[in-house]
Amino acid sequence: MRIAVFGLGYVGCVTGGCLARMGHEVCGIDISPTKVCSINEGHCPVTGRGMEALVSQGVRAGRLRATLRPGEAVTASELSLVCVGTPSRRHGEANLDHVRHAVDDIGRALGAARRYHTVVVRSTVPPGTLESLVIPTLERRARKKAGRDFGVCFHPEFLREGSSIHDFFHPPKTVIGSYDARSARALMELWRPIKAPLFVTSLKVAEMVKYADNAFHALKVSFANEMGALGKALGVDSHEVMQIFVRDTKLNISPLYLKPGFAFGGPCLPKDVRALCAMARRARLEVPLLANILASNSRHLRRATELVLATGKKRVGVLGLVFKSDTDDLRESPACALVKGLLEAGREVKVYDPRVSLERLIGANRDFVDRELPQLPHLLLGSLREILAVSEVIVVAGTHPEFQEGIRALKKKHILIDLVRLAPTLLPPGTRALGLCW
């Protein structure tokens, strides 16, 4: 395949060099004469392990070259990869000027192109960029229609500086955000030799995946550093702590706890985060990440409360009260906090949870209810039928299997607010539903 790569920075050089190694004909495009000259002389304009040899081999084999003329490269290619930088602006927004200039050049060339061409953006861009900037620019400049006359995809890269060549050939996943099926097939064929889990999705999801990855990596580094600083202050070997921590692939390094939904609660997480923050205060140590975990959780809980209040309805039924299914533990349950907030806002609230029996609540569990939600005996109903009959808004705050029956039994008069994403495939036709994270 003949491929045009826009941008001869780190990602562009890795992408172009590796594609040339795979046997494709690659032409790199850049506005810098120095970078273009460097590539054509067999040298890599950026530094990185194995990069010089990668570029040199591609040029010697006649499969890698560079040019300052984008139109020439695009018209001679079947696919364009946009790998330009998106640096931060003054207030943090992504600067899309390089993307805009690249797709502007590609669009002009597409106007004269005779063959179907696929435009693929690899640069990290905010969700919606392809739909609001890239596609309109291409269509305006080419005077052609995306999905009919040319294809568009977003295809994020997952390359680490220092091991980027290895990462290119051994990625953790391949993500293709496609505007049209034909373009997705072209990319799938391009990456067929690369063995990795494949995800074909929408443009916006693919754009967001890259930000989710990088934000989580930043979060992990900050978390490890704060635990390390706190460990040092307390005389604990934090390296040994984290070595043991990462060996847990059932909870710590796993998909668990990474599903958008309701706030966390229970007898462990809130109190232990508070305890860590108290230790840091005693050690006169600032730990802003740890210190803001509970604030973030509280704000998410307020979002749920505001979502219910925004319906303007008075009678609210809440399905689920325990902090986690398969237990009757109500301690620091986010659903209890939600009910309390709705009562304080003047709503008439009723609750149904088959896990909760007032007669069986003892010890700390009972103390929590008496202290935080003493109205509970007057709020609890004994069946789904009762709560559906008296409520205008139904809030799903738990995952008990019986709640699925409740969703299926909803009437058009009901408004459903799903905090745990239980409803999408269960809703009766015509039912109005709102989600917290979707």
C-alpha positions in Angstrom: 0.0 0.0 0.0 1.1 3.6 -0.7 0.8 5.8 2.4 1.3 9.5 3.1 2.4 10.3 6.6 1.8 13.9 7.7 4.2 15.1 10.4 7.8 13.9 10.8 8.0 14.3 14.6 8.4 11.3 16.8 5.1 9.5 16.1 5.3 10.2 12.3 8.8 8.9 12.1 8.0 5.7 14.0 4.8 5.2 12.0 6.4 5.8 8.6 9.6 3.8 9.4 7.6 0.8 10.7 5.2 0.8 7.8 8.1 0.9 5.4 9.6 -2.1 7.3 6.3 -3.9 6.7 6.8 -3.4 3.0 4.6 -0.4 2.3 5.7 2.6 0.2 5.7 5.6 2.6 6.1 9.3 1.8 6.5 11.6 4.8 5.3 15.2 4.6 6.4 18.1 6.8 6.8 21.9 6.6 10.4 21.6 7.8 13.0 21.4 5.0 15.5 20.2 7.6 13.3 17.2 8.5 12.5 16.3 4.9 16.2 16.5 4.0 17.2 14.4 6.9 14.8 11.6 6.0 15.8 11.6 2.3 19.5 11.3 3.4 18.6 8.3 5.5 18.8 9.9 8.9 16.1 10.2 11.5 15.3 13.8 12.5 14.3 12.7 16.0 16.1 10.7 18.6 15.0 7.4 19.9 16.1 3.8 20.4 16.4 2.1 17.0 15.0 5.1 15.1 18.1 5.9 13.1 18.4 2.3 11.8 14.7 2.1 11.1 14.7 5.2 8.9 18.0 4.3 7.2 16.7 0.8 6.3 13.5 2.2 4.9 15.3 4.8 2.7 17.9 2.3 1.5 15.1 -0.1 0.5 13.4 2.6 -1.5 10.2 2.4 0.6 10.6 5.6 2.6 11.0 9.1 1.4 9.9 12.6 2.4 8.6 15.7 0.6 7.5 19.3 1.3 4.7 19.0 -1.3 1.6 17.4 0.3 -0.5 17.3 -2.9 2.1 15.2 -4.6 2.2 12.7 -1.7 -1.6 12.4 -1.3 -2.4 11.9 -5.0 0.2 9.2 -5.2 -1.2 7.4 -2.2 -4.3 5.4 -1.1 -4.1 6.4 2.5 -3.0 9.4 4.5 -2.0 9.3 8.2 -2.1 12.6 10.1 0.5 12.3 12.9 1.1 16.0 13.7 1.4 17.5 17.2 -1.5 18.9 19.2 0.3 20.9 22.0 -1.5 22.7 24.8 -2.7 26.3 24.4 -2.3 28.8 27.2 -5.3 27.6 29.2 -4.9 23.9 28.5 -7.0 23.4 25.3 -5.5 21.3 22.6 -4.0 23.4 19.8 -5.4 21.9 16.6 -3.6 24.3 14.2 -1.3 21.6 12.8 -4.2 19.2 12.3 -6.2 21.9 10.5 -3.3 22.7 8.2 -2.7 19.0 7.4 -6.3 18.2 6.6 -6.6 21.4 4.6 -3.7 20.2 2.4 -5.1 16.8 2.1 -8.5 18.2 1.1 -7.0 20.3 -1.7 -5.3 17.2 -3.0 -8.4 15.0 -2.7 -10.2 17.4 -5.1 -8.0 16.2 -7.9 -7.6 12.6 -6.8 -9.2 10.0 -9.0 -9.1 7.0 -6.6 -10.8 6.5 -3.3 -8.6 7.8 -0.5 -8.8 7.1 3.2 -7.8 9.9 5.6 -6.7 8.6 9.1 -6.0 10.9 12.0 -3.6 9.5 14.6 -2.9 12.8 16.4 -4.5 13.0 19.9 -7.6 15.3 19.5 -10.6 16.1 21.7 -13.8 14.0 21.0 -15.8 15.5 18.2 -12.8 17.0 16.3 -13.2 14.7 13.3 -16.9 15.5 13.0 -16.6 19.2 13.6 -13.2 20.1 12.1 -11.6 17.3 10.0 -14.6 16.1 7.9 -16.0 19.6 7.2 -12.6 20.8 6.1 -11.9 17.9 3.9 -15.4 18.1 2.2 -15.1 21.9 1.7 -11.6 21.7 0.2 -12.2 18.6 -1.9 -15.7 19.4 -2.9 -16.5 15.8 -2.2 -18.5 13.8 0.3 -17.0 11.9 3.2 -18.0 8.2 3.2 -18.8 8.3 -0.4 -15.9 9.9 -2.3 -13.3 9.4 0.4 -13.0 7.7 3.8 -12.3 9.0 7.3 -11.0 7.2 10.4 -9.5 8.0 13.8 -6.8 5.6 14.8 -5.0 6.5 18.0 -1.4 5.3 18.6 -0.2 3.7 21.8 3.6 4.3 21.6 5.9 5.0 24.5 9.0 7.0 23.8 12.0 4.7 24.2 10.2 1.5 23.2 8.1 2.8 20.4 9.2 0.5 17.6 8.5 -2.6 19.8 5.2 -1.0 20.8 4.2 -0.4 17.1 4.6 -4.1 16.3 3.2 -5.3 19.7 0.4 -2.9 20.6 -1.9 -3.5 23.6 -4.9 -3.0 21.3 -5.8 -1.7 17.9 -8.6 0.9 17.9 -10.3 2.1 14.8 -12.9 4.8 14.9 -14.6 4.8 11.6 -16.9 7.1 9.7 -17.6 4.6 7.0 -17.2 0.8 6.7 -15.0 0.9 3.7 -12.3 3.0 5.5 -12.5 0.6 8.5 -11.8 -2.3 6.2 -8.8 -0.5 4.7 -7.2 0.0 8.1 -8.0 -3.5 9.2 -6.2 -4.8 6.2 -3.2 -2.5 6.9 -2.9 -3.8 10.4 -3.7 -7.5 9.7 -0.1 -8.6 10.3 -0.1 -6.9 13.8 -1.6 -9.2 16.3 -3.6 -7.3 19.0 -7.2 -7.1 20.2 -9.2 -5.1 17.6 -11.9 -2.6 18.4 -13.9 -0.9 15.7 -16.0 1.8 17.1 -17.3 5.4 16.5 -15.1 8.4 15.9 -15.9 10.0 19.3 -15.3 6.8 21.3 -11.9 6.3 19.6 -10.9 9.9 20.2 -11.8 9.6 23.9 -10.0 6.3 24.4 -6.7 8.0 23.9 -7.4 10.6 26.5 -8.7 7.9 28.9 -5.4 6.0 28.5 -3.1 9.0 29.1 -5.1 10.4 32.0 -5.1 7.0 33.7 -1.3 6.6 33.2 -0.9 10.1 34.8 -3.2 9.1 37.6 -1.2 5.9 38.3 2.1 7.8 38.4 0.7 10.4 40.8 -0.9 7.8 43.0 2.3 5.8 43.3 4.3 8.9 44.0 1.8 10.1 46.8 1.9 6.6 48.3 5.7 6.7 48.1 5.9 10.1 49.8 3.5 9.0 52.5 5.3 5.7 53.0 8.6 7.6 53.4 7.0 9.9 56.0 5.7 6.9 57.9 8.9 4.9 57.7 7.4 2.3 55.3 9.1 0.8 52.3 6.7 2.0 49.6 8.5 0.1 46.8 7.7 -3.2 48.5 4.2 -2.0 49.2 3.6 -1.3 45.5 5.4 -4.5 44.4 2.8 -6.4 46.4 0.0 -4.1 45.3 0.5 -4.7 41.5 0.6 -8.5 42.0 -3.2 -8.4 42.6 -4.7 -8.7 39.1 -8.2 -9.6 40.4 -8.9 -6.1 41.9 -6.0 -3.7 41.6 -4.8 -4.2 38.0 -8.1 -5.3 36.4 -11.3 -4.0 34.8 -13.0 -4.0 38.2 -13.8 -0.5 39.6 -13.3 1.0 36.1 -16.9 1.0 35.0 -18.6 4.4 34.9 -21.6 4.4 37.2 -22.7 5.5 40.7 -20.5 6.8 43.5 -18.5 4.4 45.8 -19.3 3.8 49.5 -19.3 1.1 52.1 -17.4 0.5 55.3 -13.9 0.4 53.8 -13.1 2.8 51.0 -14.3 6.1 52.5 -12.9 5.5 55.9 -9.5 4.2 54.6 -9.1 7.2 52.3 -9.9 9.5 55.2 -7.3 7.7 57.4 -4.6 8.0 54.7 -5.3 11.8 54.4 -5.2 12.1 58.3 -1.8 10.3 58.3 -0.5 12.8 55.7 -1.7 15.8 57.7 0.0 14.5 60.8 3.2 14.1 58.7 2.6 17.7 57.3 2.6 16.1 53.8 0.5 17.4 50.9 -1.2 14.6 49.0 -3.7 16.4 46.6 -4.6 13.4 44.7 -5.6 11.3 47.7 -7.1 14.4 49.4 -9.5 14.9 46.6 -10.8 11.4 46.1 -13.7 11.8 48.5 -14.4 15.3 47.1 -14.6 13.8 43.6 -16.9 11.1 44.9 -19.1 13.6 46.6 -19.4 15.7 43.5 -20.5 12.6 41.5 -23.1 11.9 44.1 -24.4 15.5 43.7 -24.7 14.9 40.0 -27.0 12.0 40.7 -29.1 14.1 43.1 -29.3 17.0 40.6 -30.3 14.6 37.8 -33.3 13.5 39.9 -34.2 17.0 41.0 -34.1 18.2 37.4 -37.1 16.1 36.5 -39.2 18.4 38.6 -41.2 15.5 39.9 -42.2 15.1 43.5 -42.6 11.4 44.1 -39.4 9.4 43.8 -38.9 5.7 44.2 -35.4 4.3 44.7 -34.5 0.7 43.9 -31.5 -0.4 45.9 -30.1 1.0 49.1 -27.1 -1.2 50.1 -23.6 -0.1 49.1 -23.0 -3.3 47.2 -25.3 -6.1 45.9 -25.4 -9.4 47.8 -25.0 -7.7 51.2 -27.3 -5.8 53.6 -24.6 -3.4 54.5 -25.8 0.2 54.4 -22.8 1.9 55.9 -21.8 5.0 53.9 -24.0 3.7 51.0 -24.2 6.3 48.2 -27.8 5.4 47.8 -28.5 6.3 51.4 -26.8 9.7 50.8 -28.9 10.1 47.7 -32.2 9.4 49.6 -31.1 11.8 52.3 -30.4 14.6 49.8 -33.7 14.1 48.1 -35.6 14.3 51.4 -33.8 17.5 52.3 -34.8 18.9 48.9 -38.4 18.2 49.7 -39.1 15.1 47.6 -41.4 12.3 48.7 -39.1 9.3 48.7 -39.9 5.6 48.9 -37.3 2.8 48.8 -37.3 -0.9 47.9 -34.4 -3.2 48.5 -35.0 -7.0 49.0 -31.6 -7.1 50.8 -32.7 -4.8 53.6 -34.7 -6.0 56.6 -35.0 -3.6 59.5 -35.3 -6.5 61.9 -31.9 -7.8 60.9 -29.9 -4.6 61.0 -27.6 -4.8 64.0 -24.3 -3.3 65.3 -22.5 -0.6 63.2 -25.0 -1.2 60.4 -27.9 -0.2 62.6 -26.0 2.7 64.2 -25.4 4.1 60.7 -29.0 4.0 59.8 -30.2 5.5 63.1 -27.7 8.3 62.7 -27.8 9.1 59.0 -31.2 8.0 57.8 -33.6 7.6 60.8 -36.6 8.0 58.5 -35.9 4.6 56.8 -38.6 2.7 58.6 -41.2 5.0 57.0 -39.5 4.9 53.5 -39.2 1.2 53.0 -41.8 -0.6 50.9 -42.2 -4.3 50.6 -42.4 -4.9 46.8 -41.7 -3.6 43.3 -45.4 -3.3 42.7 -45.9 -0.9 45.6 -43.0 1.4 44.6 -44.0 1.6 41.0 -47.5 2.5 42.0 -46.6 5.5 44.1 -43.7 6.9 42.2 -43.3 9.3 39.3 -39.5 8.9 39.0 -37.8 5.5 39.5 -34.1 5.6 40.4 -32.1 2.4 39.9 -29.3 2.6 42.4 -28.5 -1.1 42.8 -28.0 -4.2 40.7 -30.2 -6.8 42.4 -31.7 -9.1 39.7 -35.3 -8.2 40.8 -34.7 -4.6 39.7 -34.7 -5.8 36.1 -38.3 -6.9 36.5 -39.1 -3.4 37.8 -37.6 -1.8 34.7 -39.6 -4.1 32.4 -42.7 -3.1 34.3 -42.3 0.6 33.9 -45.2 2.6 32.4 -45.0 5.6 30.1 -45.9 7.9 33.1 -42.6 6.9 34.7 -39.2 8.6 34.3 -36.3 6.2 34.8 -33.0 7.4 36.2 -30.4 4.6 35.9 -27.3 5.1 38.0 -25.8 1.7 37.4 -26.5 1.2 33.7 -28.9 -1.7 34.2 -31.6 -0.5 31.9 -30.5 -0.1 28.2 -31.7 -3.5 26.9 -34.7 -3.7 29.3 -36.7 -0.5 28.7 -40.3 -0.8 27.5 -41.1 1.2 24.4 -41.8 4.8 25.0 -40.2 4.9 28.5 -38.1 8.0 29.2 -34.8 7.1 30.7 -31.8 9.2 31.9 -28.3 7.9 32.8 -25.7 9.3 35.1 -22.6 8.6 32.9 -24.3 7.9 29.6 
